[in-house]
Amino acid sequence: MSKILIIEDEDIILEPLSEMLRGENFDVVAASSGETGLKLAATEQPDLILCDVVLTGMDGHAVLQSLRADPAIGRTPVIFLTGQASPQEIRTGYSLGADDYLCKPVAWPVMLAAIRKQLAKARPA
């Protein structure tokens, strides 16, 4: 069972998303801040991270930069899930090392396909 860490500071998104992923047989770990998400990434060693860009305190860009700088978790696939949909925001996310960038609202089949694609790419052949 793949473990997914969700870093999202809005409970109205975090709770349903967690439940939907559990319904797809993913092991879900949730964090409501970037700082907590980084700690959980280090201790839980998730297979994939879904991260909002706009977070209270440490934003998603800073989270991603910290993740990529840590050799123990730096190769974990990260998908940004955010309302920040301008071309510049998307370009920034990719330039920082995001593996995918989904703009809210996103259709469930699209999100699930992105998650499965990144998990498949991350698995050793």
N, C-alpha and C positions, 0 to 999 in steps of 0.2 A: 504494500500500500504506500503510495507516494504521499509525502508530507508537504503541505503548503502552508507557508506563513503569510498571513494577510496583515498588512500595516495600513490601517485606515482609522481616522479619528472621528468618523461619523457613525454612531451606533446604528442609525437607520439604514446604513449600507453594510456595515460590518456584520451585524447579526444575520440578516437574510443570506448574505453571500456565504458566510460560514456554514449555514445550514444546507444551502444548495450544494456546496462542495462536499459536505459530509454525505449527502444523498447520492453523490457520484462515487462514493467509497474512497474519498481522500481523507487523510488524517490532517486535521486543520488546527493550526495554532494561530491565535489572534493577538495583535498588539494595537493599542489605541494611540501610540505616539512613535515617532521615529527612534527616539532613544530606547524605548522598550523593545521595539522591533529589532534593533541592532543586538541587544542583549539576547533576545530569543533566537536570533539567527545563529549566534555563536554557540548557544547551549543546545538548541534543538536540531541544528544541522538540517534545515529543510531541503527538500529536493527542488523547490521553486518558491519564489517570493512574489506576491502581488502587492504593489505599493502605490498608494496615492502620492501625488506630487505635492499637493497643498496640505500640509500637516501643521498642527500647532507645535511651536518649538522648532525642532530640526525638520526641515522639509525633505521631500522625497529625493531631491537632487543630492543633498548632503548625505542622506542615508545610502544612496547608491555609491557615492564616492567612497564612503567609509567601508562599505562592503567590498568594493573592488580592490581596496588597499590592504585587505586582510587575506593573507594566503590561505587560511583555513576555510574561508567561505566565499572568497572572491570570484569563484567560477560558478556560483549558484545562479541559475537563470532568474532574471528579474523582469517582470512585466509591470510597466506603469499602467495604472487604472485611474484615470483622472478626467476632470472637466476642463483641464488646460489643453485646448485643442488647436491653438494657433500653430501655423507651420513652424514658427521659431521655437515654440515650446517643444514640439515634437522633435525637431532637429537637435535641440539641447539635450533632450532625454537620450536620444540615440548616441550623441557624441560623448555622453558620460558613460555609456556602456549598457544602456537598457537593451534587453533582448527583444522586447516588443512594447508597443505603446497603444493602449486601448482607451478610447475617449468615451466618457460617460455621457449619456446612457449607452450601454453596449448590450446587444442581444445576447442572451444566454448561450445559444449555439456558437456564436462567434467567440465568446470568451472561453468556452470549453474547448473549442478547436485550438485556440492560441495556447492554452495551458497544455493540452496534450502534445502539441507540436514541440513546445519547448522541453517538455519532459522527455520526449523521444530523442531529441537532439542531444540532450545532456547524458543519456544513458550510454555507457561504453558499448561499442559494437561487439 
